[in-house]
C-alpha cells in the first residue's frame, strides 16, 4: 500500500496540470503542439533537466501560454550546466528587450513618415533606445518564470541547454511602462513624446 501511495504521489508531481480555463479545442491544440515539439527535441537528443517527461513539461508550459502568458525561450552552451542556465536567462532577457525596443522604434518610424517629428541624427533617441533595452532587462528579469529546461551533451563535452519561460502579460506591460518612463527621463526626450510612446505601448498589449 505504501509503495502504491509513493507511485501515485510521483505521478502527481510529473503529470501536467489540468487547466480548467482551457476549452476542449485549446486542450487539443496544446496536446498536438506538445507532441510535435517533444518529437523534434527528442530527435535532436534533448532531455528534460529534472527528469519530468518531456511531453508533460511541454503540455503544462503550452497550456500557460494558451491561457494568455507570453512565451520566451533562452539558449546557452557551456561546459557548466549552471553556466548554461545563466546564459539562457541572459539570452532570454536580451531577446525580450530587443523585441520590445523594435516595437517602440516602429512607432517612431510611423511618426517620422507622418512628419510629426524629426529625429534624424538625434542622439536623444539613440540614448533612449539604449536605456530602454537595459532597463527593460532589469524590469523583466523578476517576471520571467522558468517552465522547464532541456539539455543535451555535445561531442566536445559541453552542454547545450534550451530554457522555456513564461511572462505574465499584464506584468510585462507594466514593466515596459516603467522602462519607458525611466528611459525617457534618462535620455532627455520630450515628455510629450514619451507619453505618446506610453500610450502606444498600452494600446498594443
C-alpha positions as CSV (number, residue, x, y, z in Angstrom):
1,X,0.0,0.0,0.0
2,X,2.8,2.4,0.9
3,X,4.5,1.7,-2.4
4,X,1.3,2.5,-4.3
5,X,0.9,5.8,-2.5
6,X,4.5,6.7,-3.3
7,X,3.9,5.9,-7.0
8,X,0.7,8.0,-7.0
9,X,2.5,10.9,-5.4
10,X,5.3,10.7,-8.0
11,X,2.8,10.7,-10.8
12,X,1.1,13.8,-9.4
13,X,4.4,15.6,-9.5
14,X,5.1,14.9,-13.1
15,X,1.6,14.9,-14.6
16,X,0.7,18.1,-16.5
17,X,-1.6,20.4,-14.6
18,X,-5.1,20.4,-16.0
19,X,-6.2,24.0,-16.5
20,X,-10.0,24.4,-16.2
21,X,-9.9,27.6,-18.2
22,X,-8.8,25.9,-21.4
23,X,-11.5,24.8,-23.8
24,X,-11.6,21.3,-25.3
25,X,-10.3,22.8,-28.6
26,X,-7.5,24.6,-26.8
27,X,-6.6,21.4,-24.9
28,X,-6.4,19.5,-28.3
29,X,-4.2,22.3,-29.7
30,X,-1.9,22.2,-26.7
31,X,-1.6,18.4,-26.9
32,X,-0.9,18.4,-30.6
33,X,1.8,21.1,-30.2
34,X,3.4,19.3,-27.3
35,X,3.5,16.1,-29.2
36,X,5.1,17.7,-32.2
37,X,7.7,19.7,-30.2
38,X,8.6,16.8,-28.0
39,X,9.3,14.7,-31.0
40,X,11.6,17.4,-32.5
41,X,13.5,17.9,-29.3
42,X,13.9,14.2,-28.6
43,X,15.1,13.6,-32.2
44,X,17.8,16.3,-31.6
45,X,18.8,14.5,-28.4
46,X,17.4,16.8,-25.7
47,X,16.1,15.6,-22.4
48,X,14.4,17.5,-19.6
49,X,16.6,18.7,-16.8
50,X,14.9,17.3,-13.7
51,X,13.6,14.0,-15.0
52,X,10.0,15.2,-15.9
53,X,8.7,13.6,-19.1
54,X,9.3,16.0,-22.0
55,X,5.7,15.9,-23.4
56,X,4.2,16.5,-19.9
57,X,6.5,19.5,-19.4
58,X,5.6,20.9,-22.8
59,X,1.9,20.5,-22.2
60,X,2.0,22.3,-18.9
61,X,4.1,25.1,-20.4
62,X,2.0,25.5,-23.6
63,X,-1.3,25.5,-21.5
64,X,0.1,28.5,-19.6
65,X,0.9,30.2,-22.9
66,X,-2.5,29.4,-24.4
67,X,-4.0,30.9,-21.3
68,X,-2.5,34.3,-22.2
69,X,1.1,34.2,-20.9
70,X,3.9,35.3,-23.1
71,X,6.5,32.7,-24.1
72,X,10.2,33.4,-24.1
73,X,13.0,31.0,-24.9
74,X,16.6,31.2,-23.9
75,X,19.6,29.2,-25.2
76,X,23.0,28.6,-23.9
77,X,26.1,26.4,-24.4
78,X,28.8,25.8,-21.8
79,X,30.8,23.1,-20.1
80,X,29.0,24.0,-16.9
81,X,25.3,23.2,-16.5
82,X,24.9,26.2,-14.2
83,X,26.7,28.4,-16.7
84,X,24.3,27.3,-19.4
85,X,21.3,28.2,-17.3
86,X,22.7,31.7,-16.6
87,X,23.4,32.1,-20.3
88,X,19.8,31.0,-21.1
89,X,18.3,33.6,-18.8
90,X,20.6,36.4,-20.1
91,X,19.7,35.5,-23.7
92,X,16.0,35.4,-22.9
93,X,16.1,38.9,-21.3
94,X,18.2,40.4,-24.0
95,X,15.9,38.9,-26.7
96,X,12.8,40.2,-25.0
97,X,14.3,43.7,-24.6
98,X,15.4,43.8,-28.2
99,X,11.9,42.9,-29.4
100,X,10.3,45.5,-27.1
101,X,12.7,48.1,-28.4
102,X,11.9,47.2,-32.0
103,X,8.2,47.7,-31.2
104,X,8.9,51.2,-30.0
105,X,11.0,52.0,-33.0
106,X,8.1,51.1,-35.2
107,X,6.2,54.0,-33.6
108,X,9.0,56.4,-34.2
109,X,9.2,55.4,-37.9
110,X,5.5,55.9,-38.4
111,X,5.7,59.4,-36.8
112,X,8.6,60.3,-38.9
113,X,6.8,59.4,-42.1
114,X,3.9,61.3,-40.9
115,X,6.1,64.4,-40.4
116,X,5.1,64.6,-36.8
117,X,8.7,64.6,-35.5
118,X,12.2,64.9,-36.9
119,X,14.6,62.7,-35.0
120,X,17.3,62.2,-37.8
121,X,20.7,62.1,-36.2
122,X,19.1,63.0,-32.8
123,X,21.3,61.4,-30.1
124,X,18.5,61.6,-27.6
125,X,16.7,58.8,-29.3
126,X,19.8,56.6,-29.5
127,X,20.2,57.2,-25.8
128,X,16.6,56.4,-25.2
129,X,16.6,53.1,-27.0
130,X,19.9,52.0,-25.3
131,X,18.4,53.0,-21.9
132,X,15.1,51.3,-22.7
133,X,16.7,48.0,-23.6
134,X,18.9,48.0,-20.5
135,X,16.0,49.0,-18.2
136,X,13.6,46.5,-19.8
137,X,16.0,43.7,-19.0
138,X,16.2,44.9,-15.4
139,X,12.4,45.2,-15.1
140,X,11.5,41.9,-16.8
141,X,14.1,39.7,-15.0
142,X,11.9,39.1,-12.0
143,X,8.8,38.5,-14.1
144,X,10.3,35.6,-16.2
145,X,9.2,32.2,-14.8
146,X,11.0,29.1,-15.9
147,X,8.7,26.3,-17.0
148,X,11.4,23.8,-17.7
149,X,14.7,23.4,-19.5
150,X,16.1,20.7,-21.8
151,X,19.7,19.7,-22.2
152,X,22.0,17.6,-24.4
153,X,25.7,16.8,-24.1
154,X,27.7,17.9,-27.1
155,X,30.7,15.9,-28.6
156,X,33.2,18.4,-27.1
157,X,31.9,17.7,-23.6
158,X,29.9,20.9,-23.3
159,X,26.1,21.2,-22.7
160,X,23.5,22.7,-24.9
161,X,20.5,24.0,-22.9
162,X,17.2,25.4,-24.0
163,X,15.1,27.2,-21.3
164,X,11.4,27.7,-21.7
165,X,10.0,30.6,-19.8
166,X,6.7,32.4,-19.5
167,X,5.9,36.0,-18.6
168,X,2.6,37.3,-17.3
169,X,1.2,39.6,-20.0
170,X,-0.1,42.2,-17.6
171,X,3.2,42.4,-15.6
172,X,5.1,42.6,-18.9
173,X,3.1,45.6,-19.9
174,X,3.7,47.2,-16.5
175,X,7.4,46.6,-16.7
176,X,7.5,48.1,-20.2
177,X,5.8,51.3,-18.9
178,X,8.3,51.6,-16.1
179,X,11.2,51.2,-18.5
180,X,9.8,53.8,-20.9
181,X,9.4,56.4,-18.2
182,X,12.8,55.7,-16.8
183,X,14.5,55.7,-20.2
184,X,12.7,58.9,-21.2
185,X,14.0,60.7,-18.1
186,X,17.5,59.3,-18.5
187,X,17.8,60.2,-22.2
188,X,16.1,63.6,-22.2
189,X,13.5,63.1,-24.9
190,X,10.4,65.3,-24.6
191,X,7.8,64.5,-22.1
192,X,5.1,64.7,-24.8
193,X,6.8,62.2,-27.0
194,X,7.4,59.9,-24.1
195,X,3.7,60.0,-23.3
196,X,2.9,59.2,-27.0
197,X,5.1,56.1,-26.7
198,X,3.5,55.1,-23.4
199,X,0.0,55.3,-24.9
200,X,1.1,53.3,-28.0
201,X,2.7,50.7,-25.7
202,X,-0.6,50.3,-23.7
203,X,-2.7,50.0,-26.9
204,X,-0.5,47.2,-28.2
205,X,-0.7,45.0,-25.1
